[in-house]
Amino acid sequence: MWWRIDPDHPHDWAWDGFAQPRHRFDPPSGRFRVRYAANDPVAAARERFPARRIPVSAGRLQLVRLEAPGNALHLTHQVNLDALGLDDRINTARLDRPLRAGADPLLTVGQHLADAVHDWWDGTPPPIVYRTRTLPSARSVAFTGSCAWGAVSTGRLRDATSLLVVLVTDHGFDVPDAWL
């Protein structure tokens, strides 16, 4: 099971790439769009709201549940990291200390990896599974429009009362009182 918090319903997701990469596995080529999900709704919330504040305007966001897509390229398995010549830092895509110029080569490697995986699988790449930055025990997945999900269900974030209570009580989130 994978979770994503998104402004749009999955049927309305666009798959056109960005002119410039914005996130960890966004391809520099801009040929396709990558979306991200986490294997835990708390991890999805922590990735979407790193400051742990959910504003009232986020109430219209969709909490999307996706059933496992099947095969994936797991960057959480050492054998795969070794085969690709990578180490575990690819999972966070951040150096411990930023470079003076502000560029982070690990972020660049992840973005180029997305283009390479797309090419290796002839335009139908498997999802890429990696460790989340904000909750190391959780996993995230980067996927393209070619990913076939088993089932998809959605609901408004503001209506996910059980999740919101857990976010507030166990994870220190600030959530609009009217939602609880």
C-alpha positions, 0 to 999 in steps of 0.5 A: 500500500502506498499513500500520496497527498495531491491537489488532484484526483489520480484520474486528473494527474498530468504526466508531462515532464517539467522543463527543470527537475524539481524533486529527487527523481525528476528527469533532467530531460523533462521527457516524463513526469514523476510522482511520489508516494510513501508506504505509510500515510504519516510518511506521506504527510511528513514529506508533503508538510516538512514543517509539520503544519497543515494549513486550512487551504490543504483541506482540499488535497486528496489523500490517495491510497495506491495498491502495490504496483508489482515489480520495482527497482529498490534502492533500499537493497544493497545489491542494487546499489552496488550494481548501480555504483551508488551508496545509501546516500542516494536515498536522501539525495542530500549531502551532509553539508551543502557545497559552496555553489549550492549544487548537490551532486547526489540530487543530480545523480538521482535525477539522471538515474530517472532518465536512465531507468526510463531508457533501460525499460524502453519508456515503461520504467518500474517504480523506484523505491527508496528510503524517505528522508523524513522517516528513515523506517518508511519507504517512498516510491517514485513512479511515472504514468506507465505504472499500473496500480492494483487499485486506487482510492481517494478522499479529502485530507481534511476528512481523514480524521484518524490520520490527523489525530495520529499526526497531532498526537504522535508526530507533533503536527499542527492541524486546523482544529475544525478538522478534528 
